[in-house]
Amino acid sequence: MSIAPEVGRWRDWFPVPSESGDIGLHRWVMLEANRMAVTGALLTVVFGSFILLGMVWTFEMQTLLTETSTVETILNTFLGGMILLVSIVVSINSIVLSYDMSSVTIQEDRVEGATEFRRNLAELTEAGENPSDPTSFLTVMSRTIHDRADGLDDDVDGVEAELADEIRDYASSIEDTASQLGAVDNTNGAEFAVLWKGMEFQYGPQMERSRELRSTHGLTDTAKDQFESLIEAFEMFAVGKEYFKTLYYTQEVSRLSQTLLIITLPAILVNASTILAINAGILPNFWILGLPPLQTLVAAAFTISLAPYLVLTAYMLRISAVARLTSSAGIFTLN
């Protein structure tokens, strides 16, 4: 029995190898990792850097921290920055959620549009399928795109040999891409892994290529209709992908605001307590790795004070990565 699936379930929290054996650290940090895991890694790096710096320049750091008021100034700056950061992020969250607070007419149009799209999608589903989640949606759309591309092979009879070979090669490439898109059973570990798979599907160039081949002189009406049905499948996939992307943004920004509100209050309390302790000269009496108590206290206080900013960094890394991926997957792209 293979333990790969069991290990893969922890890919949200640790960059364990995927079933293909690839760790993909950059992809893990940007997309697949749980944001709390990324935040924890950043906090560890920050605290470890402070400790390492103190171990290398122990006496210099101790002199710097005891003979200047720089530490208190920095902690006070962190204190004001944390409050400002939470205010800004909560305001952004309010703007995002305001999309759902609209008039009855707008809500009616949204419901009618979603119902019409769901009705069109239902015509492609098989018994027992409910493409209301990314996994089911990708399964249905990959099968549809694959079948309609496969139908092109049967509609090139009577077409010029060179053009027929070109169409067959194009149809074969789409079939391979659609098969990879629909292989959702092999996707595990990350919470949004299936969603990333759909967002990375480059349908724009294939739509344009389909239109080019459809307008080629010498095609039969049947072949043109088959190309048109393939283009419609790409368009339906594009609509569904954009809808799931919108749901992701709403959920991610809401999680960011919630996490910041939870983390910032303890960070403010630790920050303020550290300022008071340094002013009063009340320091914990313990040594870590041979470092004086003041250095350890300041390292911990700085790390905790940076926690809200590191949470924001972890979430924005993924949000910006998704924005970059999806901006290059449409019909129009920037080089």
N, C-alpha and C positions, 0 to 999 in steps of 0.2 A: 504493500500500500504506500503510495507516494505521500510524502509530508509536505510537498510543495504547496497544495491548496491551503493547508493549515497555516503554514508560514506566511503565505500571501495575505491572509486575513489581517496580519499585523502591519501591512504596508502603509496603513494610515499613520502609524506611529513611528515606525522604524523603516529606513531605506533598505529593506530586505530584497534579495533578487526576485525578479518576476519569474514566470514559468519559462521564459526564454533564456533565463540566466543573466539578464541585464539588470543592473541596479538603477541606472539612469538617475543619478543624484540630482542633476539640474532639474529634470522633469518632476522628480519627487518633491523638491522644495517648492517649485513654482505652481504645481497643479495638484498632485496626488496626496500630499501629506496633510494630516489634520493640522489646522492652524495653531492649535495649542502645542503640538509637537514642534512646529517651527519656532513658535515663541519660546518654548523651553530650551531649544537648541541655541537661540540667540542670547537668551539670558545666561546660559552656561558659558558661552564664548565671552560675554562681557565680564562676568565675574572671574572667569579663569584668566582673562587678560590682566585684570587688576591685581590678582594674586601673583601672577607671573612677574609683573612689573615690580611688585613689592619684594619678591624674592631676589630679583636681579639687583635692584637699587634700594635695599632695605633702609639703610641709614639716611640716604638722600630723601626718600619718600617720607620717612618719619619726621625729618626736619621740616620739610615742606608743609606737612599737615599740621604741625604743632606751632609753627612760627608765623603763619599767615592766616588771614580770614577768608582765603579763597574757597575753602570747603563750604563754609556757611553761605557764601555768595552763590555758589553753584547750586547748592541744595535749595536755596530760596528761589532761584530761577527755575529749577525743576518743579517746585511747588506751584508757582504761577502757571508754568507751561502745562502741567497736568490738567488743571482746571480749565484752561483755555482749550486744550485739545479735546476734552470731553464735550465741551459746549459746541465746538465746531462739528464734530462727528455726529452728535445728536441732531444738530440742525440739518446736516446732510441727510440723515435718516428720515427726518420729517419731510424733506423735499421728495425723496424717493417714494415714501409711503403716500404722499399727496396724490400720486397717480391714481390710487384706488379711491380717493375721495373726490368724486366728480358727480355731475348731474345725472338724473335718471336717464336722460336721452343718450348720453355717452355710455352709460352702463348697459343700456339696451342694445346699442350698436355692438358693444363688445361681446355680449352674450350671443347675439344673432350671428356675428362673425365666427365665434368659437363653435357654435352649433352647426353652422354650415360647413366649416372645416372638418368637424368631427363626423358629419354625415358623409362627406366625400371620402374621408379616411376609412369609414366603416365598409365602404364598397371594396376595399382592398384587403380587409381582414378575413381571417378564416375562423371557423368555429372555435370558440374558447379563447380567442385573442381579444385583449382590451388595451389598445395602444395609448393609454393615458399616462404612461411613464416612459422615461427615456429608453429603457431596455426593450419594452414591447414595441415602441415606435420605431426604433432602429431595426428590429427584426422584420416588421412589416415592410418598411421602406426599402431595406436591402433586398428582400425577396422580390418586391415589385420592380425595382430598378434592374435587378438581375434578369427577371423573366422578360421584361420589355427589351432589354439589350439582346437577350438570346433570340428574341423574335426577329431581330434584324437579319440574322443569318438565313432565315427562310424567305426573306423578301428581296433578295438581291438577284434572283433569277432573271435573266434577260438584261442585266446591267453589264456595262463594259467591264471586262475582266480586271483591269487595273483598279477601277473604282470599287468593284465588288471586294477585292482583296483588302483595300483600304478600310472599307466598312466592316469587314469581318475582323480585322485587327483592332479596330476601334471598339467594336462590340465586345471582343474578348477582354480588352483592358478594363472596360466598365464592369464586366462580370467578375473579374478578379477583385476589383476595388469594392464592389458591392458585397462579395463574399467576406472580405475582411471587415467591412462595416457591420455585417450581421453576426460576426463571431463573438457575440456578447457573453456566451457561456464561459469563454476563456478569460474574461475580464473580471478580476476580483481584487480585493484589497482596499483600494481607495473608495471613499464614499461617493465621489463624483466621477469615478473612472469611466463609466459608460457615457456620461454626459460629455467628457472631454473627447471621447472617441468620435461622437457625432459632430462636435464642433470643429474637429480637425479635418473633416471630410471636405475636400476642395471640389465643390460642385460647379462653381462658376465657369472655369475653363471647359468643363465637359458640356455644359449647356451651350456655350458659344460654339464649340466644335460640332455639336449636334445640329445647331442651326446652319452652320456652314455646309455640312454634308447634306442637309435637307434641301438646301437651295441649289445643290449641284445639278447641272443639266444631265438628263438621261435617267433620272430615278423614276420608278413607277409610282403611281398614286398610293399603292399599298405601302411601299417603303416610306414615302413621305408621311403617311398617317402613323406609321410605327415610330418614326423619329419624333413626331408631334406628341405621341403618347409618352415617349421617354422624356421629353422636355417637361411635360406636365408632371411627371413623377419627380423630377429634380425640383421643380417649383414648389410642389407640395412638401418635399423634404425641407426646402429652404424656409418655408413658413413655420413648420413645426420646430425647426432648430432655433429660429429667432424667438419663438414663444418660450421654449425651455430656457433660453439664455436670459430672457427677461425675468422668468421665475427665479433663476439662479441669482441674478443681481439683487433682487428684492430680498431673498433669503439671506444672502451673504452680508449685505449692508445691515440688516436687522441683527444678525449674529454679532457683527462687529460692534454695534452700539451696545448690545446687551453685555458682551464680554468686557468692554471698556468700563461700563458702569460698575461691574462687579469688581474689577481689578483695581480701579483708580482709588477707591476709598481706602483699602488697606495700604496702598502705596503712599497716599497722602499722610496717613497716620504714622507710618514708619518714617517718612521724610521729616515730618514735624517733630517726632520724638527724637530723632537723631540730632536735629538742630539744637533742641533743648539740652540733650545729653552732652553735646560738645561744649555748649556755653557753660553748663554747670560743672564740667569736668568729670562727669559720672560715666565711666567707661566699663564695659564688661571685662572681667579679669580672666581672660583665657587667650591662649596663643594657638595659632593654626599654622602649621608648616614653618614654625620659627618666626612668624610675623607678629609684631606688636599688636595689642588689642585695637588701637586706634586705626591701624591700616585695615584690619579685617572688618571693623565696623563701617568704615567709610566705603570699602569695596562693596559690602552688602547693601548699604544705603543707596549708593549710586546705582547699583544693579536694579534694586526694587523701584527706585524712582524712574528708571528708564522703562519699566515694564509696560506702561500704557503705550509709549511710543513704539516699542517692539511688537506689541499686539497689532497696532495699526500697520506696521511694516509687514508683518506676516500676512495680513489680509489683503493689503494693497498689492503685494507681490502677485497673488493669484488673480485678483480682479484685473490688474493691468495686463497679465499674461493672457487672460481670456479675451480681453478687449483687443489685444494685438492679434491673437489667433483668428478671431471672428472678423476682424476688419479686412483680412486678406483672403477671406473665403467667399466673398460675394461676387457679383457679376463684374463690378468695377474694383480695381485694385490699384495701389500706389506702389511704385518700385522704390 
